[in-house]
Each structure stands twice: as C-alpha cells, then as structure tokens.
Amino acid sequence: MNSITQESLDLIKGALATPDYTLAKSISTGTGLLAYDLQAPAKNLYPLVTPIRNIIPRVGGGVGTATNWRQVNAIIGSGFDSMGWVPEGQRSGQMSYSTSTKTSTFVTIGEEDAATFEAISAGRTFEDVQAMMAFRLLQKMMLKEEMAILAGNASLTLGTPSAPTLSASGSGATLQAATYFVKVVALTLEGYQNSSVLGGVATSKTVTGADGKNFTLMGGSSNISAEASQAVTLGQTLFCTVTPIQGAVAYAWFVSTASGTETLQAITTINGVAIGAPLSTGNQAQSAITADNSANPTYAYDGLLTTALKAGSNAYVNIMPTGTAGTGTPLTASGRGSVVEIDMMFQKMWDNFQLSSTVLYVNSQELKNITTKVLSNASGPLLKYDTPADGSSGEYQLTASGVVQYYYNPFAINGGLRIPIRIHPRVPPGTILGWAENLPIQYQSNEVPNVAEVKTRQDYYQIDWPIVTRQRQVGVYAEEVLAVYAPFAMGVICNIANG
C-alpha cells in the first residue's frame, strides 16, 4: 500500500477544518431506499348482503330441463260450496277439484375470472391469488343470485307506456320558457339497478364470454312512449305523469325543447316527475330506446317480486295513486300507530287466502317513512323519563332517533303476528315487498314444506379450465330455478311517493 504523503494529510486536515457544504451528500426518505409496509392480504371493502339467498331453502335432485308440479287450487263442494246439509237417508253430491300444472325451467348462473402466471407468482407472501379469485367469484355470484331471486325476469314484459300527461304551473322555478317535449320508459327492478341518468337506460348488452362466444342480455327497460308536449312560461314547473305499468318499479324521463330530440333527464320510482330547473345536457338520447328490453325469457327465471307482480299471480298488489300533478302519493298514517296501506295489505291477504306475510322487505326510504308515519304525535307519547323520588339523580341520558323494527298484523289466527321489517339494498325506494316465508298452521297439511325454494339441478360448482394460455381461468356456476309454490302468499305496495 502506498504511503500517505504529508501533503495529502495537510489537504485532508484543511478540508475537515473548512468543509464545502455545497458538495456534502446525505441519505433521506426522498432517495427511495426504504422498506414498503404492505399489509397482507388485500382488504375486501365491498358489501356482501344476500339476506333472501341466505334464508331461502335450496333443494337438490333436479333433473331434466325443468321442475314440474301439479297443484290443487281449490276443493269445491257439491251444491252450495259452503253448505253441507243432506236430507235423512240420502247421499251428498260429489265434490270437485280445480287443478293446474306448473313448470319452472332450469337456467344457469355463473361468473368467471382469470389470473396470469405472473400475477400468481408476484402475489406470493401477499395472498393466495388463485384461492382468493375463486372466493371472490363465489361472492359475486351470490350477489347476482340474490338479485335473481328477488327480481329475475323471464316472462313479465312491460311493452310500451302510454304517452305522458303534462302540465305546467307554479312560480319561482328556473326552467326556461319554451315548449317541452317528453317521452318515458318504464323500468323493472333489474332495469332500475342497471340504469342511471349519467349512464343511461339499460337496453340490451352483448356479452363476450371467456370462450369467445357472444350472447345478448336484456337490461330491464320497456320501449319508449309516444311524445307529449307542453308550453312552459318562466317560473313554472313542468309536471309529467304516465299511467303506471304493473311490473315497473321506476320510470325514465326524456325531455327536450325540440320534438324528437329528447334526452334522459330523470329516473323516478313513482310514475311522475316535476322538472323545475334547466335541462342537463350530454345525456342519453331517446333514439337509443328502440324496443322492449324488459325480460330475458331464454336465460332467466322469475324472482319473487316478478312472480308477485305478474298478472294472475293472486298476490296482493297495490299501485299507489298518481297524486296531484304527478308528485305521487305517500304512505298514510292511520292515527293509531300503523300505516293504512300496510294494514290493508294484511287484511286483504287474510280475507282472500287466510294467511299473512312473515317479513317485510323495504328500502331505507320506506323504513324511514314507515317510522315517521307510526311514531307521530297522534300515535301516543314517545318519551318516558323516570327520576328517583329522593331527587338524588338530576342528570338524564337520552338516545336520539329510533326505528320501527316489527309490524303487528292482527289479521291472523291465534292472536296475530309480529312481522320483522328488514331493510334490503336492492329493494327500490317506493316499493314494499311482503312475503310469507312459511305458510300458517292451516296450510300445514298441504304438501308444500316451502312457500318458495331454489330447486337445483347442480348446485355451486367450480370449473378450473384447461390451460390454453399462461393464465389460470376459473368459472363458478350453478344450475337452478326459483320455484314459487304459493305466489298468493306475497304482497307488493309500489309507486309510493317519498314523504
């Protein structure tokens, strides 16, 4: 090793004595020489709410293309149906039956995903990419199955709504003075979930499967109505209504100031809309709606709501009145701690079929409205506060707000029923669905252990597809149908205005 000269030592000493800070270097967090604190595994921040799928019975053993059953609709007595009188020594006439055959076709539901070999390798020590892919696939299919059980639509077509009825009145609105042209499209629950003002009304969609083959799904919308027009002066509000369609839970409104150029302006869960502000621009044009796309007869089965709303189901259906100027009709407080429309539904279900709903499914809006109607000044005192007689406790603690958790139905054998009110994320505002999960005791010998059930030909199964590219491809499927044996055990109140 070469010796250090005295000159070199002097230079080092001088540099240390008077350092040049402009040349100094240091390591900071900005250099990026850091560890990366990644929490494993990934956090699944999406809701998985499938209350109906979780409780509805699943029955295996399905074969063929459909499940079929015969049902006895009524037993009809001889003579007068409600009279059993017979003269001494004589025989009664013979009773008769009303029967029918029912069929529900099996369909397939499913979802697919894929992970590249690189993604699987890169995910080691973070999470099992393949296992979590299959897990999330199953969750997504359950979410889709929940929607199918609630609102699948194979047979209820909405057709074409009538031309809307228009009027203009009031003052203080900012809608510009002009003649306005309006068309309307009705939506099933599937259509309501698939549509938005910004995204447009769901018509049909061609899906390219993982096998490269295509199929087309209908989005849940009716054809578009004929056009109506109304002159509006500055300050007035434009009110639009349409004859309600049984099977629709929402309506999409197309409006413009020039005939044939209407664009989507609003989606409402009642059959009316009030427009008092200037029209928005850039939304879906009415020309995008060219056909009735409300049902999927080849691929779907009818869900609970669809089954109840179909003509001839014998379910209780109350489509609330249009109301003044298309603003709709809200629920009505009875003044005795109940809601008139729900009381009427329970009474009619008892009068017609001697049964009751055992659960009410509602949207957050209707849960709030039911609570407001029930907990009013007219329904009785809402607060009781007790203090010790000796006055030793002067403070008090109160909990604000509350909700109606149960609804009492007096129209039932053996003293009535307490019926839970359950919020459901897919039930739309303006709709209440009552369903008898079990038939009452007077029906227990009828060979119908389940009011409705998911009949499976092949329950959930996973397919790990052969490797044809550097991906692991997986599909999760089920072959099933919703068999509703007692559609009369359901009740629907819809077209409810908020308030």
C-alpha positions as CSV (number, residue, x, y, z in Angstrom):
1,M,0.0,0.0,0.0
2,N,1.4,3.4,-1.0
3,S,2.3,5.6,1.9
4,I,0.3,8.8,2.5
5,T,2.4,11.9,2.0
6,Q,2.5,14.8,4.3
7,E,0.9,16.9,1.6
8,S,-2.1,14.6,1.4
9,L,-2.5,14.7,5.2
10,D,-2.4,18.5,5.1
11,L,-5.1,18.6,2.4
12,I,-7.4,16.3,4.4
13,K,-7.0,18.4,7.5
14,G,-7.8,21.6,5.6
15,A,-10.9,20.1,4.1
16,L,-12.2,19.0,7.5
17,A,-11.4,22.3,9.0
18,T,-13.3,24.3,6.4
19,P,-15.8,21.8,4.7
20,D,-17.5,22.7,1.4
21,Y,-21.2,22.2,2.3
22,T,-22.2,22.6,-1.4
23,L,-20.6,19.2,-2.0
24,A,-22.0,17.4,1.0
25,K,-24.2,14.3,0.5
26,S,-26.7,12.5,2.8
27,I,-29.4,9.8,2.6
28,S,-33.1,10.8,3.2
29,T,-36.5,9.2,2.7
30,G,-36.6,11.0,-0.6
31,T,-33.9,8.7,-2.0
32,G,-36.4,5.8,-2.0
33,L,-34.1,3.4,-0.1
34,L,-37.0,2.3,2.1
35,A,-38.9,-0.7,3.2
36,Y,-42.5,-1.0,1.9
37,D,-45.1,-1.7,4.6
38,L,-47.8,-3.6,2.7
39,Q,-50.4,-5.2,4.9
40,A,-51.4,-8.7,3.6
41,P,-53.8,-9.9,2.4
42,A,-55.9,-7.4,0.4
43,K,-58.8,-5.8,2.2
44,N,-62.1,-6.7,0.6
45,L,-64.0,-3.4,1.1
46,Y,-67.3,-4.3,-0.7
47,P,-70.6,-5.2,0.9
48,L,-71.9,-8.8,0.6
49,V,-75.6,-8.5,1.5
50,T,-77.7,-11.5,0.4
51,P,-80.4,-11.9,3.1
52,I,-83.0,-13.7,0.9
53,R,-80.5,-16.1,-0.7
54,N,-79.3,-16.9,2.8
55,I,-82.7,-18.0,4.1
56,I,-84.5,-19.4,1.1
57,P,-84.3,-23.2,1.1
58,R,-82.1,-24.9,-1.5
59,V,-83.3,-28.3,-2.6
60,G,-81.3,-30.6,-4.9
61,G,-82.2,-33.5,-7.0
62,G,-83.4,-31.6,-10.1
63,V,-83.3,-33.5,-13.4
64,G,-84.2,-32.8,-17.0
65,T,-84.9,-29.3,-18.3
66,A,-87.5,-28.1,-15.8
67,T,-89.1,-28.9,-12.5
68,N,-92.8,-29.6,-12.7
69,W,-95.6,-29.9,-10.2
70,R,-99.4,-30.4,-10.1
71,Q,-101.3,-28.2,-7.7
72,V,-104.8,-28.3,-6.3
73,N,-106.1,-24.8,-6.4
74,A,-109.4,-25.4,-4.7
75,I,-111.7,-28.1,-3.5
76,I,-115.2,-27.3,-4.5
77,G,-118.2,-28.8,-2.6
78,S,-121.3,-30.1,-4.2
79,G,-124.4,-28.0,-4.2
80,F,-123.6,-24.7,-2.5
81,D,-119.9,-24.8,-1.8
82,S,-120.4,-23.6,1.8
83,M,-123.4,-25.8,2.7
84,G,-123.1,-29.4,3.8
85,W,-126.8,-30.2,4.6
86,V,-128.0,-33.6,3.5
87,P,-131.6,-35.0,3.9
88,E,-132.1,-38.0,6.1
89,G,-131.2,-41.3,4.4
90,Q,-129.8,-39.6,1.3
91,R,-126.2,-39.2,0.0
92,S,-124.4,-35.9,-0.7
93,G,-123.3,-34.9,-4.2
94,Q,-119.7,-35.4,-5.1
95,M,-117.1,-32.6,-4.6
96,S,-114.9,-31.4,-7.5
97,Y,-111.4,-30.0,-7.8
98,S,-109.6,-27.1,-9.5
99,T,-106.1,-28.2,-10.5
100,S,-103.3,-26.9,-12.7
101,T,-99.8,-27.9,-13.8
102,K,-96.9,-25.7,-13.2
103,T,-93.4,-25.7,-14.7
104,S,-90.2,-23.8,-14.0
105,T,-87.3,-24.2,-16.3
106,F,-83.7,-24.7,-15.0
107,V,-81.3,-21.9,-16.0
108,T,-77.6,-21.4,-15.4
109,I,-76.0,-18.6,-13.5
110,G,-72.3,-18.0,-13.3
111,E,-69.2,-15.8,-13.3
112,E,-65.6,-16.1,-14.5
113,D,-62.2,-14.7,-13.8
114,A,-58.6,-15.4,-14.7
115,A,-55.1,-14.8,-13.2
116,T,-51.9,-14.7,-15.1
117,F,-49.0,-16.8,-14.0
118,E,-47.0,-13.6,-13.4
119,A,-49.8,-12.3,-11.1
120,I,-49.8,-15.6,-9.2
121,S,-46.0,-15.5,-8.8
122,A,-46.0,-11.9,-7.8
123,G,-48.6,-12.4,-5.2
124,R,-46.7,-14.9,-3.1
125,T,-46.4,-13.9,0.5
126,F,-49.2,-11.3,-0.1
127,E,-52.2,-13.6,-0.7
128,D,-53.1,-16.8,-2.4
129,V,-54.2,-15.2,-5.7
130,Q,-55.9,-18.4,-7.1
131,A,-57.8,-19.1,-3.9
132,M,-59.0,-15.5,-3.4
133,M,-60.0,-15.4,-7.0
134,A,-62.3,-18.3,-6.6
135,F,-63.6,-16.9,-3.2
136,R,-64.5,-13.5,-4.8
137,L,-66.0,-15.3,-7.8
138,L,-68.4,-17.2,-5.4
139,Q,-69.2,-14.0,-3.6
140,K,-70.0,-12.1,-6.8
141,M,-72.2,-14.9,-8.0
142,M,-74.1,-14.9,-4.7
143,L,-74.7,-11.2,-5.1
144,K,-76.1,-11.8,-8.6
145,E,-78.2,-14.8,-7.3
146,E,-79.7,-12.5,-4.6
147,M,-80.8,-10.2,-7.4
148,A,-82.1,-13.1,-9.4
149,I,-84.2,-14.5,-6.5
150,L,-85.6,-11.0,-5.8
151,A,-86.2,-9.7,-9.3
152,G,-85.2,-12.1,-12.0
153,N,-87.5,-11.6,-15.0
154,A,-88.2,-14.3,-17.6
155,S,-91.8,-13.6,-18.5
156,L,-93.1,-10.1,-17.5
157,T,-92.9,-7.7,-20.4
158,L,-93.6,-4.0,-19.9
159,G,-94.4,-3.2,-23.5
160,T,-94.8,0.5,-24.4
161,P,-96.0,3.1,-21.8
162,S,-98.8,5.4,-22.8
163,A,-97.9,9.0,-23.8
164,P,-97.2,11.0,-20.7
165,T,-99.7,13.6,-19.4
166,L,-98.1,17.1,-19.0
167,S,-99.0,20.3,-17.2
168,A,-97.2,23.5,-16.1
169,S,-97.9,25.6,-13.0
170,G,-96.4,27.4,-10.1
171,S,-93.9,30.2,-9.8
172,G,-90.2,30.6,-8.8
173,A,-88.8,27.7,-10.9
174,T,-85.8,28.3,-13.1
175,L,-86.9,26.2,-16.0
176,Q,-86.6,28.3,-19.2
177,A,-89.7,29.4,-21.0
178,A,-90.3,27.0,-24.0
179,T,-92.4,24.2,-25.4
180,Y,-91.2,21.0,-23.9
181,F,-91.4,17.5,-25.4
182,V,-91.5,14.4,-23.2
183,K,-91.2,10.7,-23.6
184,V,-91.0,8.0,-20.9
185,V,-89.5,4.5,-20.4
186,A,-90.7,2.0,-17.7
187,L,-88.1,0.0,-15.8
188,T,-88.2,-3.3,-14.0
189,L,-86.2,-3.7,-10.8
190,E,-83.4,-5.1,-12.9
191,G,-83.7,-2.1,-15.2
192,Y,-83.7,0.3,-12.3
193,Q,-80.5,-1.3,-10.9
194,N,-78.8,-1.3,-14.4
195,S,-79.7,2.3,-15.3
196,S,-78.7,5.8,-14.2
197,V,-79.2,9.4,-15.5
198,L,-75.5,9.7,-16.4
199,G,-75.1,6.1,-17.7
200,G,-78.4,5.9,-19.5
201,V,-81.3,3.5,-19.6
202,A,-80.1,-0.1,-19.9
203,T,-81.4,-1.6,-23.2
204,S,-79.5,-4.7,-24.3
205,K,-75.9,-5.7,-24.0
206,T,-73.9,-8.2,-26.0
207,V,-71.6,-10.2,-23.7
208,T,-68.5,-11.9,-25.0
209,G,-67.9,-15.0,-22.9
210,A,-64.5,-16.2,-21.9
211,D,-64.9,-18.9,-24.6
212,G,-65.2,-16.1,-27.3
213,K,-68.9,-16.7,-27.9
214,N,-71.4,-14.0,-27.7
215,F,-74.9,-13.7,-26.1
216,T,-77.3,-10.8,-25.5
217,L,-78.9,-9.8,-22.3
218,M,-81.9,-7.5,-22.0
219,G,-81.4,-4.7,-19.4
220,G,-84.9,-4.4,-18.0
221,S,-86.4,-1.5,-19.8
222,S,-89.7,-1.0,-21.8
223,N,-90.0,0.5,-25.2
224,I,-90.2,4.3,-25.3
225,S,-93.6,6.0,-25.2
226,A,-95.2,8.4,-27.7
227,E,-94.3,12.0,-27.4
228,A,-96.3,14.7,-25.5
229,S,-95.7,18.4,-25.4
230,Q,-96.4,21.3,-23.0
231,A,-95.7,25.1,-23.1
232,V,-94.0,26.4,-20.0
233,T,-93.6,30.1,-19.1
234,L,-90.7,31.4,-17.0
235,G,-91.1,30.4,-13.3
236,Q,-93.4,27.5,-13.9
237,T,-92.6,23.8,-13.2
238,L,-93.2,21.1,-15.8
239,F,-95.2,18.2,-14.3
240,C,-95.2,14.8,-16.1
241,T,-97.2,11.7,-15.3
242,V,-97.8,8.4,-17.0
243,T,-100.2,5.6,-16.5
244,P,-98.4,3.1,-14.2
245,I,-97.5,-0.3,-15.5
246,Q,-97.8,-3.3,-13.3
247,G,-94.3,-4.8,-13.2
248,A,-92.5,-1.4,-13.3
249,V,-90.8,0.0,-10.2
250,A,-89.3,3.1,-11.9
251,Y,-89.6,5.4,-14.9
252,A,-87.0,7.2,-17.0
253,W,-88.0,10.6,-18.4
254,F,-86.6,12.0,-21.7
255,V,-87.2,15.7,-22.2
256,S,-86.2,18.4,-24.7
257,T,-87.3,21.7,-26.3
258,A,-87.3,20.2,-29.8
259,S,-89.5,17.4,-31.0
260,G,-87.7,14.0,-31.4
261,T,-84.5,15.2,-29.6
262,E,-85.4,14.2,-26.0
263,T,-82.6,13.2,-23.7
264,L,-82.7,11.4,-20.3
265,Q,-83.3,13.9,-17.5
266,A,-84.6,11.9,-14.5
267,I,-85.3,8.4,-13.2
268,T,-88.1,8.3,-10.6
269,T,-89.5,5.4,-8.5
270,I,-93.0,6.8,-9.0
271,N,-94.9,7.4,-12.2
272,G,-94.4,11.1,-12.2
273,V,-91.7,13.8,-12.2
274,A,-91.5,17.5,-11.6
275,I,-88.9,19.5,-13.6
276,G,-88.2,23.0,-12.4
277,A,-84.6,23.5,-13.3
278,P,-82.9,23.9,-16.6
279,L,-82.4,20.7,-18.6
280,S,-79.0,19.0,-18.3
281,T,-77.0,18.2,-21.5
282,G,-75.0,15.3,-22.8
283,N,-77.3,12.5,-21.5
284,Q,-78.6,9.5,-23.4
285,A,-80.8,10.3,-26.4
286,Q,-84.3,8.9,-26.8
287,S,-83.2,7.3,-30.1
288,A,-81.2,4.8,-28.0
289,I,-84.5,3.1,-27.0
290,T,-85.9,1.1,-29.9
291,A,-87.6,-2.0,-28.4
292,D,-89.0,-3.6,-25.3
293,N,-85.9,-5.0,-23.4
294,S,-87.7,-5.9,-20.1
295,A,-87.3,-9.7,-19.9
296,N,-84.8,-12.5,-20.6
297,P,-87.1,-15.4,-21.4
298,T,-84.2,-17.7,-22.6
299,Y,-81.7,-17.2,-19.7
300,A,-83.6,-16.1,-16.6
301,Y,-86.2,-17.3,-14.1
302,D,-88.9,-15.1,-12.4
303,G,-87.9,-13.8,-9.0
304,L,-90.2,-13.2,-6.0
305,L,-91.1,-9.6,-6.9
306,T,-91.7,-10.5,-10.6
307,T,-93.8,-13.5,-9.7
308,A,-96.0,-11.4,-7.4
309,L,-96.4,-8.6,-10.0
310,K,-97.3,-10.9,-12.9
311,A,-101.0,-10.9,-13.9
312,G,-102.9,-13.9,-12.4
313,S,-100.5,-14.5,-9.5
314,N,-103.2,-13.8,-6.9
315,A,-100.6,-11.9,-4.9
316,Y,-101.8,-8.6,-3.3
317,V,-100.6,-5.7,-5.4
318,N,-101.3,-2.0,-4.6
319,I,-100.0,0.5,-7.1
320,M,-100.3,3.8,-5.2
321,P,-102.3,6.6,-6.9
322,T,-100.6,9.1,-9.1
323,G,-101.3,12.0,-6.8
324,T,-101.6,15.7,-7.5
325,A,-99.5,16.9,-10.6
326,G,-97.6,13.7,-10.7
327,T,-95.9,14.1,-7.3
328,G,-97.2,10.7,-6.2
329,T,-99.0,9.5,-3.0
330,P,-97.0,8.8,0.2
331,L,-97.9,6.2,2.8
332,T,-100.8,7.2,5.1
333,A,-100.6,7.3,8.9
334,S,-103.7,5.6,10.5
335,G,-103.5,7.8,13.6
336,R,-103.3,4.7,15.8
337,G,-99.7,3.7,15.3
338,S,-99.8,1.9,12.0
339,V,-99.8,2.5,8.2
340,V,-103.1,2.4,6.3
341,E,-101.7,0.7,3.2
342,I,-99.8,-2.0,5.1
343,D,-102.9,-2.7,7.2
344,M,-105.0,-3.0,4.1
345,M,-102.5,-5.5,2.5
346,F,-102.6,-7.7,5.6
347,Q,-106.3,-7.6,5.8
348,K,-106.8,-8.5,2.1
349,M,-104.3,-11.4,2.3
350,W,-106.3,-12.8,5.2
351,D,-109.7,-12.2,3.6
352,N,-108.6,-13.8,0.3
353,F,-106.3,-16.7,1.5
354,Q,-106.3,-16.8,5.3
355,L,-102.5,-16.1,5.6
356,S,-100.1,-13.3,6.4
357,S,-96.7,-12.1,5.3
358,T,-94.0,-13.1,7.8
359,V,-91.4,-10.5,6.7
360,L,-91.5,-7.1,5.0
361,Y,-88.5,-6.1,2.8
362,V,-88.1,-2.3,2.3
363,N,-85.7,0.3,1.1
364,S,-84.1,2.8,3.5
365,Q,-86.5,5.4,2.3
366,E,-89.6,3.4,3.2
367,L,-88.2,2.3,6.5
368,K,-87.8,5.9,7.4
369,N,-91.3,6.8,6.1
370,I,-92.9,3.9,8.0
371,T,-91.2,5.1,11.2
372,T,-92.4,8.6,10.5
373,K,-96.0,7.6,10.0
374,V,-96.0,5.3,13.0
375,L,-94.1,7.4,15.5
376,S,-96.2,10.6,15.4
377,N,-97.8,12.8,18.0
378,A,-101.1,11.1,17.1
379,S,-99.8,7.6,17.9
380,G,-99.2,8.4,21.6
381,P,-96.5,9.5,23.9
382,L,-93.0,8.8,22.6
383,L,-90.8,9.5,25.7
384,K,-91.0,8.5,29.3
385,Y,-88.4,9.7,31.8
386,D,-88.2,8.5,35.4
387,T,-86.2,10.1,38.3
388,P,-85.7,8.8,41.8
389,A,-88.2,10.0,44.3
390,D,-85.5,11.4,46.6
391,G,-84.2,13.6,43.7
392,S,-80.7,12.1,44.1
393,S,-80.1,11.9,40.3
394,G,-80.5,15.2,38.5
395,E,-78.9,14.2,35.2
396,Y,-80.5,12.4,32.4
397,Q,-79.3,10.5,29.3
398,L,-81.4,10.1,26.1
399,T,-80.9,8.3,22.9
400,A,-82.0,10.2,19.8
401,S,-83.9,8.6,16.9
402,G,-85.4,5.2,16.6
403,V,-86.9,2.8,14.0
404,V,-89.9,0.5,13.7
405,Q,-88.4,-2.9,13.9
406,Y,-91.6,-5.0,13.9
407,Y,-95.1,-4.5,12.5
408,Y,-98.0,-6.2,14.2
409,N,-100.6,-7.9,12.0
410,P,-103.8,-8.6,13.8
411,F,-105.3,-10.5,10.9
412,A,-104.0,-13.9,11.8
413,I,-105.1,-17.0,13.7
414,N,-104.2,-17.2,17.4
415,G,-103.8,-13.5,18.1
416,G,-101.8,-12.1,15.2
417,L,-98.1,-11.9,14.3
418,R,-95.1,-9.6,14.9
419,I,-93.6,-9.2,11.5
420,P,-90.0,-8.0,11.1
421,I,-89.2,-5.1,8.8
422,R,-85.9,-5.7,7.1
423,I,-84.0,-3.2,5.0
424,H,-82.7,-4.6,1.7
425,P,-80.2,-2.8,-0.5
426,R,-81.9,-3.9,-3.7
427,V,-85.5,-3.2,-3.0
428,P,-86.1,0.2,-4.6
429,P,-87.5,3.3,-3.0
430,G,-91.2,3.4,-3.3
431,T,-91.7,-0.4,-3.0
432,I,-92.6,-2.7,-0.1
433,L,-92.4,-6.5,-0.5
434,G,-94.3,-8.7,1.9
435,W,-93.5,-12.4,1.8
436,A,-94.7,-15.4,3.8
437,E,-91.5,-17.4,4.3
438,N,-93.7,-20.2,5.9
439,L,-97.4,-20.9,5.4
440,P,-99.6,-20.7,8.6
441,I,-100.8,-23.7,10.5
442,Q,-104.0,-24.0,8.5
443,Y,-101.8,-24.9,5.4
444,Q,-99.5,-27.4,7.2
445,S,-101.1,-30.5,5.6
446,N,-100.8,-29.2,2.0
447,E,-97.6,-30.9,1.0
448,V,-95.8,-27.6,0.5
449,P,-93.0,-27.6,3.0
450,N,-91.5,-24.4,1.4
451,V,-93.5,-21.5,0.0
452,A,-90.6,-20.9,-2.4
453,E,-87.3,-22.7,-2.9
454,V,-84.3,-22.7,-5.1
455,K,-84.5,-26.0,-6.9
456,T,-81.1,-27.1,-8.1
457,R,-80.1,-29.4,-10.9
458,Q,-76.4,-28.8,-10.0
459,D,-75.6,-26.5,-7.1
460,Y,-72.5,-24.3,-6.9
461,Y,-69.6,-25.8,-8.8
462,Q,-66.2,-24.5,-9.8
463,I,-64.5,-25.3,-13.2
464,D,-60.7,-24.9,-13.5
465,W,-60.4,-24.6,-17.2
466,P,-57.6,-26.4,-19.1
467,I,-54.5,-24.2,-19.6
468,V,-54.5,-22.8,-23.1
469,T,-52.5,-19.6,-22.3
470,R,-50.4,-18.5,-19.4
471,Q,-53.4,-17.9,-17.2
472,R,-55.4,-19.8,-14.7
473,Q,-59.0,-19.5,-15.8
474,V,-61.8,-20.3,-13.4
475,G,-65.6,-20.3,-13.6
476,V,-68.2,-20.7,-10.8
477,Y,-71.7,-21.8,-11.8
478,A,-75.0,-23.2,-10.6
479,E,-77.9,-24.7,-12.5
480,E,-81.1,-23.8,-10.7
481,V,-84.6,-22.3,-10.8
482,L,-86.8,-20.5,-8.3
483,A,-89.9,-22.5,-7.7
484,V,-92.7,-20.3,-6.1
485,Y,-95.4,-22.7,-5.0
486,A,-97.6,-20.0,-3.3
487,P,-97.4,-16.7,-5.1
488,F,-100.6,-15.6,-3.3
489,A,-98.5,-15.6,-0.1
490,M,-96.8,-12.3,-1.2
491,G,-97.9,-8.7,-1.2
492,V,-96.5,-5.7,-3.0
493,I,-97.1,-2.0,-2.4
494,C,-95.4,0.1,-5.0
495,N,-95.3,3.6,-6.6
496,I,-95.0,5.1,-3.1
497,A,-94.0,8.7,-3.0
498,N,-91.4,9.9,-0.5
499,G,-93.0,11.7,2.4
